[in-house]
Amino acid sequence: MQEHPLVSIIIPTYNRAHLLGETLDSVLAQTYTNWECLVVDDGSTDDTETLVLGYVVKDSRFQYHKRPDSHLPGGNGARNYGFEVSQGEFLVFLDSDDLLMSFALQNRIQAALSNQAEIMVTQSGVFKLKIGDIDKVWNVVSYGTTVVDFLIRFLNVDMPWQTAGVTWSRRFFNKCGMWHPTLTAWQDWEMHCRALIQQPKMVVLVDKADNYYRYLTNDGIATTFKDKAYLNAVSIAILSIYKQFLTHKALYKTIKLQFEVLVFYMIIKRPVSLGYHKFPLVYLFKFPFSKGRLSRYRFIKIYIIELLSRSTKIRKFLLGAYYKKHQRYLTLKTTHLK
């Protein structure tokens, strides 16, 4: 491996010309200089092309691509196309409003080479308009955390890192199978779980945040999280990971409790609480249930309890203490964005 390997920074974008320039400036400021930055346009109708071509003229390390029709619309299709045309030995995926600190690539590549890492994760920060304007972190990441520990955190929807906090070796990313092309939500969750299931050689850098996620809060985003299409995408992501576990049964035995809680929470409890009372019935027939705790019988039982508990009287007088136990069971433990 080269002493200063090429790093491919891949950025999918759609109508983000007003934010993308700041992201590209953070790439341009890197102290590690052997990089290429591929911006893949997913069909923007704003000034994205003009903006990016301006960077291409200034610095040939920038590239502008349009997602071809051979790849499905959406961020994942753009990311996968960017990977296919990239040349780097290492990969970093940024969203078009993320920021990298100037030392990010330098520290990451040095650590990756020293440890022959297949995947490396770093601490992620959070900001709104400028770095330091919000008292939040993406999450807490600690030295000594095992791959299985990280996987359990993802199953608790306690995402330890975000997309920009990961550096991939090209060979390992290709082994994982690239981004799920049809997912419209939880695509990073699905990709990172899939990677962890492979139990890669992993390095963690947590001294300081080297990337920042733009924390946008508005009614549109809040509504999306309650949308039926969003819940369906989440369920598809969970189903995808379950299929991965079917070929890694020894690993599944160590995390099956967390996984079953995730299934029952996201496919039954949350949809029913939002008024989508028939939503779980679709997955009653789609999900490949087992003979153990993640059985069709338990799925139906929990579904009925959730339906009955919508009534305050039934919850109080018929379910009583059992409902409190049920609630404790269906709890996801997370410090994400706290």
N, C-alpha and C positions, 0 to 999 in steps of 0.2 A: 504493500500500500504506500502511496506517495506521502511524503512528509507534510505537504500542504494540499490535500485532496480537494477536488472541486465540490462545492456545495451548491445544490440546486434549491432555490427558494421558489416555491410554486404558489401563486396567488390567484384563486378564482375571483371573478368580480362581476357584479351586475348593477349598473347605475349607481356607482359609488364614487364618481369623479370628485365629489366634494370632500371625500375623506381619504381617497386612495393616495393622493399626493403625500400626505403625512406618513403613510405606511412606506412608500417608496423612499422617502427621505431617510427613514430609519434604517432601511437596507443600505442606502448609499453611504451612511455614516459608519458602517462596520469597519473595525480595525483589521479584521481578517479579510483579505482582498480577493481570494480565489473563489469567487462565487458567480453564479448566473441567476438572474431573477426572471422568471417566466410569468407574465400576467396573462391569464386565459380569460377572455371576455365571453360571458355566457349570453350575449345578445343585448348588450347595453344600448339604450337610445339616448343617453346623455353625452357628455363630452369626454367619456372615458378614453376612446381611441386617440383623440387629439392630445390628451394629457400624457398618456403612456408613450406615445411616439415622440413626444418632447424629451422624455427621459432616455429613450433609445438613441436619439440624436446626440445627446450629451454624453452617454456612456454605453458602449456596445455590450456591456454585461447584462443590460436589460433587453428583454424580448417581449413582443406583443403578439399574441395568438388569438384567433377566434375559434371557439369550440366548434368542431366540425359536426355535421349531422350524424355521423357514425357514432357519436357519443350522446347519450340522453341529456336533455336540458337539466340544469341544476348544478349546484356546486360540486357534487361528486363526479359528474361527468367531466366537468372542467378540470378537476384535480387529476383524474385518471389520464386525461389527454395530456396535461402538463407533465405528468410522470413519463409518459411514453416518449415525448420529444425532448426530455431533459437528458443531461449527460453526467450529472454529478454522482460521486461515490456515496455522498450523504444527501439527505433530503430534509427540508423544513417546509411545512405547509403553513402559510399565513392566511388569515381572512383579510379582506381588503380594508379593514379598519384597525387591525392589530398593529402594535409597535414593538420593535426590537431595540433593546439597549445596545449601545455601540460595541460593547464587549461580548455580546451574546455568542456570535459564531466562533470567536477566538477561544473562549473558555470551553465551549461545547466540543469543538474539534480536538482540542488538546486532550480533554478528558476521554473522548471516544477513542482516540488513537492509543492512549496510555493503557486503556482497559480492554481494547478490542471489542468494544460494545456493539451490540446489534441494535439497541434502542437506548436512547438517553433522554431523561426528563429533567426539567428545571422548574424552579418556582415561578409561578405566574402571578403578576399583579393585576390590579383593576383600576380603571380611570373612567371619567366621563368626558371631560373636554381636554384636560391636560394631566399628565402624570403627577400624582400627589394630591389630587382634588377630592378624593373619596377615601374614607376610612374602612376599606374592605380589602381582603385578599381573595384570590380565586379559591384557594384552599391551603391547608397545611400539609406540607410534605416533609418527611423526616428521613434522616440517614438510617440505614439498617432495616428499612421496610422491605419485606420480601415480595416477590412477584405475586404470590398467592394473597398476601395481605392487600396489595394494591387491587387485585381482582375483586376481593370481597368488598372493598370500598366502592368500586364501580357498581357492584350489584346492590349496594345500599344507596345508589344514586348520590354518592359522595365523591364526585369526580375529582381526583387529586390534582389533575392538570388539565389544561385546555390545549387545543390543537397546536397553537404556536409554541407550546412548551416542550414539544417532542422533536428530537432529531433521530432520523431513521438511517440505518445503513441500507443502501439500495437493494442489496441481496435479500435482507430480511423483509423489507417492505414488499418486495415482489413475491416472496414466499407466503406472506399473509394474504395475498390475493387482491390488493388494492381496495379502494373505497366502494362500498355497496352502492351500485349505480341508481337504484330506485328509491332509496330512503330520502325523505324530506325533513326528517327530525331524528335526533339521536344518532346521526351518522358518525360523529366523533366517538360517542359512547360505544357504538357497535364496533368501530375500527379498533379502538384501544383494547376492548375486551378480547377481540379476536387475536390481537397481537399478544396479549398476556397469556392467553390459553396455550400459545406456542412455547411458553416459559423461556423467553429469550435471555441472553446475557445482557444485563441491564446496569446502567450507571445513573445515579441520582445526584444532581447538584442543587443544593438548597440554601447556599449561603446568602444569596440575594436574588430577587426577581430579575430575570433578564428579558422578559417579554411582558407586554401589557395588553389586556383584553378591554375593549371599550364597552363599558356597562351602560347600555341604553335602557331606560325605563319609560314606557309609554303604553297607552291603552291598547294599541294594536298588538304589541308583543304579549301583554297579559291575556288578551282575548285568544291569541293563537294557542297558548298553553291549555286552554279550555276547549279548543275546537276538536270535533270528532275526528277530522283528518289527522290532526296531530296525535291523538290517542292511538289511532290506527297505525301510524308510522312507528310509534314507540313499541306497540305490540309486535310489529313485524321485525323490529330490531331485536327484541327479546327472543323471538322465535328463531331468528338467525343464529344467535349465540347458543341457544339450546341445542341446535343441530350440531354446532361445533363441539359441545360437551359430549355428545353421543359417541364421538370418536376419541375422547379423552376421559374415559370413565374413572380412572384413578383420581384425576384432578377433580372431577365432578363430585366425588364422594366427600371431598374436603370443604366444598362450598355449597352443597345442595340445600342446606337450610336457608342461607341468604338468597339463593336463587328462587326457591319456592315462594318466599315472602315477596320478592320482587314481582313474580308472576301474578300472585293473588292481589297484590296492591295495585299494580298498574293496569291489569286487564279486568279486574272486578271492582275493587274498592273505589278507585278514582273515577272511572267512568260512571258508576252508579251514583256517586256523590254529586256528580255534575249533571245528573238527570238523564244520562244515556242508559236507561235501565235494561235495554235489550242488547247492548254492545257485547257483553261477555258471551252471549249465546253463539256469536259467530265463531269465537275461538274455542268454544266447547267442542266443536267438530274439526277445527283446524289444527289444534295443538296436539302433538304426539305424546300423550300422557303416558306415565309409567305405572307400575303396579305398587309403587311405594307411596310416599307422602304426596308426591305430585301426581295424584291420580284424578281421573274424571269424577269419581265419587266426592273427593274432597273439594274439587273445584265447584261442583254443584252445591255442596253443603255451605261453603263460604259465600257463594252467590246468593243463596236463599237468606242467610243471616244478614247480608248487606241490604237486601231488599226489605226484609222485615224491620231492620233497624232504622229505616227512613221514618217510621212512625215512632214518635216520642213515647207513646203509651206502651207499645209493644217492647220497645227498648228498655223501658223502666220496669214494667211489671212482669213480662214473660221471659226476657233474656237476662235481665238483672246482672248478677256478678259474672255470668258467662260472657256477656257482651264486653265487660271491662277486660277480661282475659283475652278475648278475641281482638280487641283494640291494641293491647300491648303486643300481641303477636304480629299484627299487621302494621308495624312501625318501622320506618326506614331511618337509620341513624346517620345523619350527615352534618358536616360543618361547612359544606359548600357555600361560598359567598356569604359567610357569617361575619 
